[in-house]
Amino acid sequence: MRKKIAVLPGDGIGPEVTKQAVKVLDAIARRFGHNFVYEEGLVGAAAIDATGNPFPDATEAICQQSDAILFGAIGDPKYDNDPKAKVRPEQGLLAMRKKLGLFANVRPVKSYKALLPISPLKEEIIDGTDFVVFRELTSGIYFGQPRGRSEDGKSAFDTCNYSSDEIIRIARLAFDAARNRNKKVTLVDKANVLATSRLWRETVQELAQEYPDITLDFMFVDNAAMKIIQNPRDFDVVLTENMFGDIITDEASVIAGSLGMLPSASIGTQQSLFEPIHGSYPQAAGKNIANPFGAILSAAMLLEYSFKLIEEANTIKEAVLQAMDEGFVTEDINKKTALSTEEVGDKVVGFINQLAVA
């Protein structure tokens, strides 16, 4: 199989962890006889510095002409710490989602035996956790209009908008995923307060009639935030809107023991984008200490979701598990025996190569 992959390393630790993901993809290509061709583009602060635009037209063209997109991270303190900055790296991320039609963010949340001791939650609570969050990505309060501040600057407003069509297209993905899992969807909303949440409930209830084999339940977002910590094993597929999904997936990252462990997919109508959920972590940039597992597992999601290469994706997951089980991890997981970002990537490639011989 020959596929073209757009590579957007971005800012901070993005280039370092993305390099390891590409290295792993190359190992998979050698083992299974594929040909992955990469084209790199600028995004975020790196793009602002070079072009003044956080998502340049040239990068958009690279993405549009590719079969899938591998993305690192966006963000830089020189923009974060300047409240008067007119152009920000995060604007590139929002523009990318809108222009590429990346409407559904898929974030698996899983506990790992080897990492149970480093999670701040009790092992008996999180052991066996395995759920996935479907977060709507291109609407809601992050994109709603009108928005702005008063002329005197002493008040501000944001608008949350949703249409039933926007809700239906991501809800279908969630219900379809549930059919291949434990056949349960939990809609997380705030229908007791928000009109948009009531539209979500009405729309999802109606769609659920097409999925009689799926159990649908509802949970207010504040209760869901509590239940994710109290009993994460109770969830299977979680469906929610943009801002709620942003918050609860970061909360759920503590289950894995490190924010650096979690991959994600942003599914679009034509292309899909794959990225670790951690930010740019500028404090670690250039130090070769960042956890590359989230980026590597994002590459596995790329193979699974965009190319339907299930065996290849599972091979990456097995190699990552083996690396963790044998203690080949970065300092966020084990400071005493920490390996570098590069070394962890090499270990995963080594395990893939061993699997190829077996």
N, C-alpha and C positions, 0 to 999 in steps of 0.2 A: 504494500500500500504506500502510495506517495501522497503526502499531505504538506500543506504550507501552514506554518505557525507564526503568527505575529508575536514578537517578544517585546514587552514594554517593561523594562526593569524599574523605571521610576526613580524614587528618591530613597535616601537613608540606606537601610539594609536591603532594600529591594534588589539592587544589582547583585549583591552577594548571594542571597537565597535563590534568586532566579537562575543564576549560573549553575547552582547545584541541580535544580529541576531540569534544566536543559541537558546537563550531563547524564542524568538518569534517563531521560527520554532517548538520548543517543544510545545508551546501553540497551534499552528495550528495542530500539530499531535494529541494532546488530543481532540481538537474540532472535527476533521474530521475522527478520527480513523486510523491514519497512524502510521507507526513506522519508525522513522528516526534514523539511527545508525551512530555515528560519529567516525572518527579516525583522530587524530591530527598529523601534521607533521611540521618540522622546515623548514623555508625558510628565505632568506635575511641575514641581519646581525646576527640574532639569530643563523642561521645555520652556518655561517662562524665561529662564536665564538665557536660553539660546534664541528664542523666537518672540518672546513676549506673550505667548499663548500657551496655556496649560494643556491644551489638546489640539495641536496644530493640524492643519489640513493634510499635511504629508503623513502624519501618524494615522489620521482617520482613513486615508486611502490605503495604507498598509493593512489596517484592520479589515476594511471592506473586501480586500482582495485575498484574504487568508481564510483558511478552513476553521481556525480556532485561534484564540488569543490567550497567551500566558502573560500574566501581569504581576508585578512585584508589589510596590507600595507607593503612596503619595503623601507628601508632607515635608515641610522644612521650617525650623524654628524662626528663620528670618522673616517668614510670612506669618507664621502663627503668632508671633509676638508683636506684630505691627497691626493694630486695629484699624489703621487708616489705609492699609494696602487695598488697592482697587482690584487687583488680580491676585487670586489665591490658587495654590495647587489643587485644592479640593474642587474648585470649579471645573477643573479638567476631568475629574472623576464623574461629576454630575453630567457634564456635557457628553462624555463618552457613553454613559448609560442611555441618555436620551437619543443621541445620534445613531447609536448602534442598536437601539431597541432592546436593550438588556432589561427585560421587565421582571424577571424572577431570579432572586438570589436563593441558592440552595446551600445550606450549611449543615453538614453532619455534626452531631455531637456524640462523642463516644469516649468511654473510659478505657484505659489500657492497664492491664494487670501490673506491668512494670512501673507504671507511674502513679498507682494508687497512693503510695506513701507521701508523695509530694503535693497532692491536692490539699487545700485547706479544709475540705469537707471530709467527713468520716468515711472510711473505706466501705463500711457495711451499707452506707447510703448510696454511694455512687457506683459500686461494683456492678457490672452488667448493664450500665447505661448505654443505650443505643437508640437515638432518635434523630430526626432531621427536621430542620426549620425551612419552610418556604416563605420567604419575605418578599412582598411586592416592592419593586425597586425604582419605578420611574414616575410615581405619582405621590399623592399624599402631601403632608405639610412641607416636605423638603423641596417640592416643585410648585406648590400652589401659588396662584396669583389671585388678587393683588397681595403684595408684601412690601414692607418698608418701614420708614420712621417718620414721625411728625416733623414739621419744619423746625421746631425748636429742639428736636432731638431727644425729648424727654419721654416719648412713648414710641412703641413699635408694634407691628402686627404681622402675623403670618396667616396664611389661609390653607386649610386642608381640603382638597378636592379629590373625589373618587367617582368613577362611573362604573356601572354594573359590568360593562364589557371588560374593563381593566381587572375587576375582581374575578370574573369568570375565567379569564385566560390563565391566571396563576392558580386558581382553585382547581382547575382541571389537572394541572401538573401534580398538585398535592394528592388528589384523589387517585390518580393513576399510579403514583409512587406507593400509596398505601396498599394498593392491590398486590404489590410485590413485597410487602413487608407484613405488618401485623393487622392490617385492615382497620386502622383507626386514625381519624383526623380530628385534631383539636383546633378549633378556631379561637384565636386569642384576640380580644377586642376590648372596647370600653363602651358597650352598647347602652349601658345605663346612663351615660352622660353625652356621648357624641353622636350626632346625626350620621356621620360617615360610618361609624361602627354599626349603626342600625341597618344601613344599606348593606354592609358586609354580611350581616347575619341573614337578612332576607334573601340576598342573592345566593349565598352559599347553601342555605336551606333548600332553596328551589333546585339548585344544581345537584344536591345530594340525592334527589329522587332518581337520578340517572345511575346512581351507584348504590343499589340496595344491599350489596355485600359489604359496604363500608360503614362502620359505626362513626357517627359524627357527634361530637360534644362541643360545648362552648365554655370558655373561661375568660373572665375579666383579666386584663393584663397585670394588674397588681396582684391578684391571686396567683396567676401563672408564674410571676417572678418569685413568689414564695414557694410554690410547689416544685419549681425546677431545682430548688435547693433542698427541699424536704424529701421529695420522692421523684427523682428524675427518671426512674425506670417506668413510671406510669405513662410517659409520653411515647408516641410512635412517630406520627407526622404532625407537625405544628404548622398551621397556616396563619399568617398575620400580615398586617399592613407595614408600611415602610419604617416609620419611626419606632414602633413597638418591636419590630423584628431586629432593628439595629441594636436596641438596648438589651433585649433578652438573649440574643446570641452572644454578646460580649459577656453577659453574666454567666451564661452556660459554659464559657470557655474555662472557668475554674475547675470544672469537672475533669477535664483532661489533664489538669495539673500545670499547663503552660499555654499561654495565648499562642505560642509559636507552633502548636500542634495542629491547629484547625485549618483545614482547607475550605474553599467555597467555589461554587459555580454561579455565574450570572448568565442565565439562559436568555437568548434572544430569538427573534423570528428568523434570522439568517445566520449570524455568528453567535458564538457564546464565548464568555471570558472566564478565566480561572485564576484564582488568587488566594493566597493565605489571608486570613482575616486580620492578622496583626497589622499595626500601622508601620510607619517608616522607621520608628525607634531610632531617632538620630543620635542618641547617646552611644549607641553601639556601632554606628556606621563606620566602616573601614577597619574595624578591629578584628574581623574574622571570628566573632563569637556568637553570632545570631543563630537561632535554631532554624535549620532549613527544612524540617519535616513538614511544616504546613505548606510550603511551596512545592515540595516533592509530592505530597499527597494531592495537591491541586493539579499537578501534572497527571496523576492517576485518574482524577475526575475528568480531565480533558480527554484522555483516551476512552473513558467509559461513556461519557455523555455526548461528545462530539463525533467520535470515530467508531463507537460501538465495539471497541476492542476490550472486551471484558477480561479475557485471560491475561492480557498485558497489564491492565489496571490492577488486577489481583496480584500479579507478580510484584509490582511496586509496593503494594500494601504489605505483602509477606516479607519483603526485604526490609521495610521500615520496622515492622514488628520484631524481626530478628535482630536488627541493630539495637533497638530499645532493650530487648530481653537480654542481650549480651553486654549492655552498659555502654554502648557507643553513642553518647549523647553530648549535647552542649551544656554550658554552665547553668542555664536556666533550669535544667533538670537535675544535674549533679555537679556541684562546684568542685568536689574533691577529685574527680576523675574526668573532668571535662575535656572533650576534644574540640577542635576548631570547626567552624562551619564547613570548611573545605574537607577536613578529615571525615566528618560525618557523611558528607556527600560521597566521598570515596568508598566508605564502608558500605553504603547502600548499593552503589554500583558493583562492589565486590560480591555482595550477596546475590545480586541479580545474575552476575556472571557464573556464580556457583550453581545457582538454580538452572542455568542454561546447560551445564554439564551433566546435572543429575538425570 
